[in-house]
């Protein structure tokens, strides 16, 4: 995907696709029937076609985001980004909406890549 300002991207399919690609490692993401679809690895390591989950609008994926950031060794940076974003909105970190969680995860990965 092209370079864009994640902080200005509204919650929805585009932010979901960017989260799937940058955080979860999906590839070949495209729009089908108004929903993003892409390929992700299954438990056996094979690439399977699937609909991209609604990461930025469904709060049930918050645990998946945190678990993935922990797998990547970026949980501390993710929580720092999330705290910064939620403080700007005047919310406690635990109350952060799903779209802020997605942006925090993407920003944590961006910061890691800049340090390389």
VMD Tcl script that draws the C-alpha trace (Angstrom):
set ca {
  {0.00 0.00 0.00}
  {1.08 3.56 -0.57}
  {2.52 5.73 2.20}
  {-0.32 7.51 3.95}
  {-1.01 9.20 7.23}
  {-2.51 6.47 9.39}
  {-3.64 8.95 12.04}
  {-6.04 10.61 9.57}
  {-7.40 7.37 8.12}
  {-11.02 6.81 9.27}
  {-12.18 3.52 10.75}
  {-13.35 1.15 8.06}
  {-12.22 -1.21 5.35}
  {-9.07 0.68 4.35}
  {-7.74 0.75 7.93}
  {-8.72 -2.92 8.33}
  {-6.75 -3.84 5.20}
  {-3.72 -1.82 6.31}
  {-3.82 -3.47 9.75}
  {-4.07 -6.94 8.22}
  {-1.14 -6.23 5.91}
  {1.23 -4.39 8.28}
  {0.43 -6.07 11.61}
  {-0.76 -9.57 10.76}
  {1.28 -10.19 7.58}
  {-1.54 -10.69 5.09}
  {-0.75 -10.29 1.38}
  {-2.55 -9.69 -1.92}
  {-5.35 -7.67 -0.29}
  {-8.08 -6.53 -2.68}
  {-11.67 -5.32 -2.50}
  {-14.38 -7.87 -3.27}
  {-18.06 -7.10 -2.83}
  {-17.29 -3.99 -0.73}
  {-15.12 -6.04 1.66}
  {-11.34 -6.44 1.65}
  {-10.09 -9.98 0.99}
  {-6.56 -11.24 1.12}
  {-4.33 -14.20 1.82}
  {-3.16 -15.20 5.27}
  {-1.23 -18.14 6.57}
  {-3.18 -20.90 8.26}
  {-1.82 -23.01 11.12}
  {-0.06 -25.30 8.64}
  {1.74 -22.36 7.01}
  {-0.27 -22.45 3.77}
  {-1.66 -19.23 2.29}
  {-5.46 -19.19 2.34}
  {-7.89 -16.65 0.93}
  {-10.11 -15.02 3.54}
  {-12.11 -11.89 4.28}
  {-10.16 -9.32 6.27}
  {-11.70 -8.99 9.75}
  {-13.17 -5.68 10.91}
  {-10.18 -4.80 13.08}
  {-10.95 -1.07 13.20}
  {-14.65 -1.30 14.06}
  {-15.07 -4.52 16.09}
  {-13.71 -4.42 19.66}
  {-13.50 -8.22 19.84}
  {-10.22 -8.07 17.88}
  {-8.42 -5.99 20.53}
  {-6.95 -9.11 22.15}
  {-5.73 -10.36 18.76}
  {-3.91 -7.06 18.19}
  {-2.25 -7.14 21.60}
  {-1.28 -10.78 21.23}
  {0.24 -10.13 17.79}
  {2.19 -7.12 19.05}
  {3.54 -9.31 21.86}
  {4.57 -11.96 19.29}
  {6.43 -9.27 17.35}
  {8.14 -8.04 20.53}
  {6.46 -4.65 20.19}
  {3.91 -4.77 23.00}
  {5.65 -2.07 25.05}
  {5.89 0.29 22.05}
  {2.27 -0.49 21.11}
  {1.03 0.36 24.60}
  {3.05 3.58 24.53}
  {1.51 4.58 21.18}
  {-1.96 3.64 22.44}
  {-1.54 5.68 25.62}
  {-0.40 8.70 23.60}
  {-3.40 8.44 21.25}
  {-5.97 7.89 23.98}
  {-4.59 10.72 26.14}
  {-5.02 13.05 23.17}
  {-8.72 12.08 23.11}
  {-9.06 12.33 26.90}
  {-9.74 8.62 27.41}
  {-8.15 5.97 29.61}
  {-6.07 3.49 27.59}
  {-8.45 0.62 28.39}
  {-11.30 2.53 26.77}
  {-9.49 3.13 23.47}
  {-11.72 2.33 20.50}
  {-10.68 -0.32 17.97}
  {-9.55 2.20 15.33}
  {-7.10 3.80 17.79}
  {-5.74 0.35 18.63}
  {-5.14 -0.35 14.93}
  {-3.37 2.97 14.43}
  {-1.21 2.39 17.53}
  {-0.15 -1.04 16.24}
  {0.72 0.32 12.79}
  {2.63 3.26 14.29}
  {4.60 0.92 16.57}
  {5.65 -1.14 13.56}
  {6.57 2.02 11.63}
  {8.80 3.20 14.49}
  {10.55 -0.17 14.60}
  {11.22 0.00 10.85}
  {12.63 3.53 11.14}
  {15.13 2.38 13.77}
  {16.58 -0.26 11.45}
}
mol new
graphics top color blue
foreach p $ca { graphics top sphere $p radius 0.5 }
foreach p [lrange $ca 0 end-1] q [lrange $ca 1 end] { graphics top cylinder $p $q radius 0.2 }
display resetview
